[in-house]
Amino acid sequence: MTDERRLAWAYLSTVAQGASRSLSALIDEHGVVEVAERIRAGTAKGEVAARLRSRAHLDTAATDLDRLARAGGRLVTPDDDEWPAWQFLSFDRLDTATDTEGAPLALWVWGGRRIDELAERAVGVVGTRAASGYGEHVTSEIVGDLAADGWTIMSGAAFGVDAAAHRAALGVGGTTVAVLACGVDRAYPAAHAQLLRRIAETGLVVSEYPPGTSPARYRFLSRNRLVAALSAGVVVVEAGWRSGARNTAAWARRLGRPVTAVPGPVTSAASQGCHRMIREGEARLVGTAREVVEECGPLLGSDDGRDGLFRRELDGLSEDMTLVYEALPGTDACDPAALAESAGLPIERVRAALPLLELDGFVVATDAGWRRA
């Protein structure tokens, strides 16, 4: 992509301050450079031009690109190979949508990884900012297992469940992406400045808003749609009756993504939103990473042999081999006759299973009999 086109994308991203279906349509028709020139010169016509006129003078594209590049970031646009086009196709299939409920014009990213690669196998994890000890513990358990198995964790870098999700992924050496409702150069909340730096080192910090943009309530709601779109499915851990996490879940359903929710104590106000979604069929109940993968994996068509999340070593053994192995004492040796009695198998089948278990490294033969390896 030429510098002229990148500058045009950066300028329109600053002027639009978020998604605009009508602006995207103009770009498709006339090209990004021409549309940017018309908006800047005030010669554009129609409703889009009228809406953008008050910000048309904000031409900080060159400064924003240069400042972000020095910090290790860049602007990713539909012109780039790493644009997550597949994930954003769902926006085009929405039956009803306002002008701002579409794919982002561009993405400002901080970090060295490709966003399309990280979004290929990603799960969104969201929840309340006022997370309980239970919520943070469950988040850490589920996310830790997902991240260790190679799933990218998408979240919003807020206090509570979001922060627990990011830290759990980083804690196991996994990859996580923080989607912000402000510029990627703005640490929000400020207490997460170091966390965001750690995320950018191995993953990405992403925003559709240009550097310097301050957070605002409507931007958080817009941010939620990107968390949903960039994920194969969404997990909600603790959410109030009305919450941003439920808004993310609603976006996931609109975009055709599976939604799962973790139940909590019936006395916990922090889990009432999760309970409501489960009760009303808006989300599937999950309690482990394996259950999350069972819901989100089919969207990816991921029969890639990685369904071994939490596979036991005994999985794949024959029934006789499993019964014989489990009949063995934890530490002592045992002869085939005693094993036959404990396993409830004929002794000849026990004698047939033991050498096979030995070949697979499960048991060893000793002078005192057979014992676990």
C-alpha positions in Angstrom: 0.0 0.0 0.0 1.3 3.5 -0.9 1.9 6.1 1.7 -0.8 8.2 0.1 -3.4 5.4 0.7 -2.3 4.8 4.2 -2.5 8.5 5.0 -6.0 8.6 3.6 -7.1 5.6 5.7 -5.6 7.3 8.8 -7.3 10.6 8.1 -10.7 9.0 7.5 -10.3 6.9 10.7 -9.7 10.1 12.7 -12.6 12.0 11.0 -15.1 9.1 11.3 -14.1 8.1 14.9 -15.5 4.6 14.5 -17.4 2.5 11.9 -19.5 4.0 9.2 -21.3 1.8 6.7 -22.1 4.7 4.4 -18.5 6.0 4.4 -17.2 2.4 3.7 -19.6 2.3 0.8 -18.2 5.6 -0.6 -14.7 4.2 -0.3 -15.7 1.0 -2.2 -17.2 3.2 -4.9 -14.6 6.0 -5.3 -11.5 4.8 -3.6 -10.0 5.8 -0.2 -7.8 8.6 -1.6 -10.5 10.4 -3.5 -13.0 10.2 -0.6 -10.4 11.5 1.8 -9.6 14.4 -0.5 -13.3 15.3 -0.9 -14.0 15.2 2.9 -10.9 17.3 3.6 -11.8 19.9 0.9 -15.4 20.1 1.9 -16.6 19.1 -1.5 -18.2 15.8 -0.5 -22.0 15.6 -0.7 -24.7 13.8 1.1 -25.4 12.8 4.7 -22.0 11.3 5.3 -20.2 14.6 4.4 -22.6 16.6 6.6 -21.9 14.3 9.5 -18.1 14.4 9.1 -17.8 18.1 8.3 -17.2 19.2 11.9 -14.2 17.0 12.1 -12.9 17.4 8.6 -10.1 19.7 9.7 -8.6 17.1 12.0 -5.8 16.0 9.7 -3.3 14.4 12.1 -2.7 11.3 10.0 1.0 11.7 9.4 1.7 12.6 13.0 -0.4 9.7 14.3 1.3 7.1 12.0 4.7 8.3 12.8 4.1 8.4 16.6 2.6 4.9 16.6 5.4 3.5 14.4 8.0 4.8 16.9 6.2 2.9 19.7 6.1 -0.3 17.7 2.6 0.0 16.3 1.0 0.4 12.9 -2.3 1.0 11.1 -4.0 -2.1 9.6 -6.5 -1.4 6.8 -8.5 -3.4 4.3 -5.6 -2.9 1.9 -3.3 -5.0 4.1 -2.8 -8.8 3.9 -3.3 -9.1 7.7 -6.7 -7.5 7.7 -9.1 -10.0 9.4 -11.6 -9.9 6.5 -13.1 -13.3 7.3 -14.0 -12.3 10.9 -15.6 -9.0 9.6 -17.8 -10.7 7.0 -20.5 -11.2 9.6 -21.2 -7.5 9.7 -22.3 -7.6 6.1 -24.9 -10.2 6.9 -26.7 -8.2 9.6 -30.4 -7.9 8.8 -30.8 -4.6 10.6 -27.9 -2.3 11.6 -27.3 1.4 12.1 -24.6 3.2 10.2 -22.1 2.7 13.0 -22.8 -1.0 13.5 -20.4 -2.3 10.8 -16.8 -3.4 10.4 -14.2 -0.8 11.4 -12.7 1.4 8.8 -9.2 0.5 10.0 -7.5 -0.9 13.1 -4.7 0.8 15.0 -2.5 -1.9 16.6 0.4 -1.9 19.0 2.6 -5.0 18.9 4.4 -7.1 16.4 2.0 -10.0 15.8 -0.3 -10.3 12.8 -3.9 -9.7 13.8 -5.4 -12.1 11.2 -3.2 -14.9 12.6 -4.2 -14.2 16.3 -7.9 -14.0 15.3 -7.9 -17.4 13.6 -8.2 -19.3 16.8 -9.5 -16.9 19.4 -12.0 -16.8 22.3 -13.5 -13.7 23.8 -13.5 -13.6 27.6 -15.5 -10.9 29.3 -17.2 -10.2 32.6 -17.9 -7.7 35.3 -15.4 -5.1 36.5 -16.3 -5.9 40.1 -15.2 -9.5 39.9 -15.4 -11.7 43.0 -12.7 -14.0 44.1 -14.7 -16.8 42.6 -15.0 -15.0 39.2 -11.3 -14.3 39.0 -10.4 -17.9 40.0 -12.7 -19.4 37.4 -11.5 -17.0 34.7 -7.9 -17.9 35.5 -8.6 -21.6 35.3 -10.5 -21.5 32.0 -8.2 -19.0 30.3 -5.0 -20.6 31.5 -6.1 -23.9 29.9 -7.3 -22.3 26.7 -4.1 -20.2 26.3 -1.9 -23.2 27.0 -3.7 -25.1 24.2 -2.9 -22.3 21.7 -6.1 -20.2 21.8 -5.8 -16.4 21.7 -7.7 -14.7 24.4 -9.6 -11.5 23.4 -10.8 -9.1 26.0 -11.1 -5.4 26.8 -8.4 -4.7 29.4 -10.9 -3.5 32.0 -10.7 -4.2 35.7 -12.1 -7.5 37.0 -12.7 -10.4 34.6 -10.9 -8.8 31.6 -7.7 -8.2 33.6 -7.8 -11.7 35.1 -8.2 -13.1 31.6 -5.2 -11.2 30.1 -3.0 -12.1 33.1 -3.9 -15.7 33.0 -3.0 -16.0 29.4 0.3 -14.2 29.9 0.9 -16.4 33.0 1.0 -19.6 30.9 3.0 -18.0 28.1 -0.1 -17.7 25.9 -1.2 -14.9 23.6 -3.8 -12.3 24.4 -5.3 -9.3 22.6 -6.7 -6.2 24.3 -9.3 -4.3 22.4 -9.6 -0.7 23.6 -12.3 1.9 23.6 -9.6 4.6 23.2 -6.4 5.2 21.4 -3.8 2.4 21.8 -1.4 5.0 23.2 -3.8 5.7 26.1 -3.6 3.3 29.0 -7.1 2.9 30.2 -7.5 2.2 33.0 -4.3 4.0 33.9 -3.5 1.2 36.4 -3.2 -1.2 33.5 -0.3 0.6 31.7 2.2 -2.1 32.5 -0.3 -4.9 31.7 -0.9 -3.3 28.3 2.8 -3.2 27.6 3.1 -6.9 28.5 0.2 -7.7 26.2 1.8 -5.8 23.3 5.1 -7.7 23.7 3.6 -11.0 22.8 0.2 -10.2 21.5 -1.6 -7.0 20.4 -3.3 -4.0 21.7 -6.0 -3.0 19.2 -8.4 -0.1 18.7 -10.5 1.4 15.8 -9.9 4.8 17.3 -6.7 6.8 16.4 -4.0 7.7 18.9 -5.0 10.3 21.4 -8.7 9.3 21.5 -10.2 9.4 25.0 -12.5 6.7 26.3 -16.2 7.3 26.2 -19.3 5.2 27.1 -20.5 4.8 23.5 -17.0 3.8 22.5 -17.0 0.9 25.0 -20.3 -0.4 23.5 -18.7 -0.1 20.0 -15.6 -1.9 21.3 -17.7 -4.8 22.4 -18.7 -5.7 18.9 -15.0 -6.0 17.9 -14.3 -8.4 20.8 -17.2 -10.5 19.5 -16.2 -10.3 15.8 -12.6 -11.1 16.4 -13.5 -14.2 18.4 -14.7 -17.7 17.5 -17.0 -17.5 20.5 -17.5 -15.5 23.7 -17.3 -16.7 27.3 -19.1 -14.5 30.0 -17.8 -14.9 33.5 -19.8 -13.0 36.0 -22.1 -10.4 34.6 -24.7 -8.2 36.2 -28.3 -8.0 35.1 -27.4 -5.1 32.8 -23.7 -5.0 31.9 -21.2 -4.4 29.1 -20.4 -8.2 29.1 -24.0 -9.0 28.2 -23.7 -6.4 25.4 -20.7 -8.3 24.1 -22.7 -11.5 24.2 -25.5 -9.9 22.4 -23.1 -8.8 19.6 -21.7 -12.3 19.4 -25.2 -13.8 18.9 -25.9 -11.2 16.2 -22.7 -12.1 14.4 -23.3 -15.8 14.6 -20.8 -16.6 17.3 -21.4 -19.1 20.1 -22.0 -17.6 23.5 -21.2 -19.4 26.7 -21.6 -18.4 30.3 -20.2 -19.6 33.6 -22.7 -20.0 36.4 -22.1 -18.7 39.9 -23.6 -18.9 43.3 -27.4 -18.2 43.2 -26.9 -15.6 45.9 -24.3 -13.6 43.8 -25.5 -10.5 42.1 -22.4 -10.6 39.9 -23.7 -13.8 38.3 -27.3 -12.9 37.7 -26.6 -11.8 34.1 -25.0 -15.2 33.4 -27.9 -17.1 35.0 -30.4 -15.1 33.0 -28.6 -15.8 29.7 -28.4 -19.5 30.5 -32.1 -19.7 31.6 -33.4 -17.8 28.6 -31.3 -19.8 26.1 -29.0 -17.0 25.2 -25.9 -18.8 26.3 -24.7 -22.4 26.9 -23.5 -23.3 30.4 -19.8 -24.0 30.7 -17.4 -24.6 33.5 -14.2 -25.7 31.9 -12.0 -24.9 28.9 -12.9 -28.2 27.3 -16.6 -27.2 27.3 -15.7 -23.8 25.8 -13.8 -25.5 23.0 -16.7 -27.9 22.4 -18.9 -24.8 21.7 -16.5 -22.6 19.9 -14.4 -25.1 18.0 -17.0 -26.2 15.5 -17.2 -22.6 14.1 -13.6 -23.0 13.0 -14.1 -26.5 11.6 -11.1 -27.3 13.7 -10.9 -31.1 13.5 -7.1 -30.7 13.6 -6.3 -33.2 16.3 -6.2 -30.6 18.9 -9.4 -31.8 20.6 -6.9 -33.3 23.1 -7.5 -30.5 25.6 -7.5 -32.4 28.9 -7.1 -35.8 27.2 -6.2 -38.5 29.7 -3.2 -40.7 29.0 -5.5 -43.7 29.1 -7.7 -42.3 26.3 -7.3 -44.5 23.3 -6.5 -47.7 25.2 -8.7 -50.7 24.8 -11.3 -51.5 27.5 -9.2 -54.5 28.8 -6.0 -52.5 28.9 -7.8 -49.7 30.8 -9.4 -52.1 33.3 -6.1 -53.9 34.0 -4.2 -50.6 34.4 -6.7 -49.2 36.8 -6.7 -52.4 38.8 -3.0 -52.1 39.5 -2.1 -50.7 43.0 -0.7 -47.2 43.1 2.8 -48.3 44.2 3.0 -52.1 44.8 3.4 -54.9 42.3 0.7 -57.4 41.5 0.5 -60.7 39.8 -1.9 -61.5 36.9 -4.2 -63.6 39.0 -4.8 -60.8 41.5 -5.3 -58.4 38.6 -7.9 -60.7 37.0 -9.9 -60.8 40.3 -9.7 -57.0 40.8 -10.5 -56.1 37.1 -13.2 -58.8 36.7 -11.5 -60.2 33.6 -10.5 -63.7 32.7 -6.8 -64.2 33.5 -5.9 -64.9 29.8 -7.2 -61.5 28.8 -5.2 -59.9 31.6 -2.1 -61.7 30.4 -2.8 -60.4 26.9 -3.2 -56.8 28.0 -0.1 -56.5 30.3 2.5 -56.8 27.5 0.6 -54.2 25.4 0.5 -51.8 28.4 4.3 -52.4 28.8 4.9 -51.5 25.2 3.0 -48.3 25.7 5.0 -47.4 28.8 2.2 -47.8 31.3 3.5 -50.8 33.3 6.8 -52.6 34.0 7.4 -56.3 34.9 9.4 -56.9 38.1 10.3 -60.0 40.1 7.4 -59.3 42.4 4.9 -59.0 39.5 3.5 -56.1 37.4 3.4 -52.5 38.6 2.7 -49.1 37.2 5.5 -47.4 35.4 
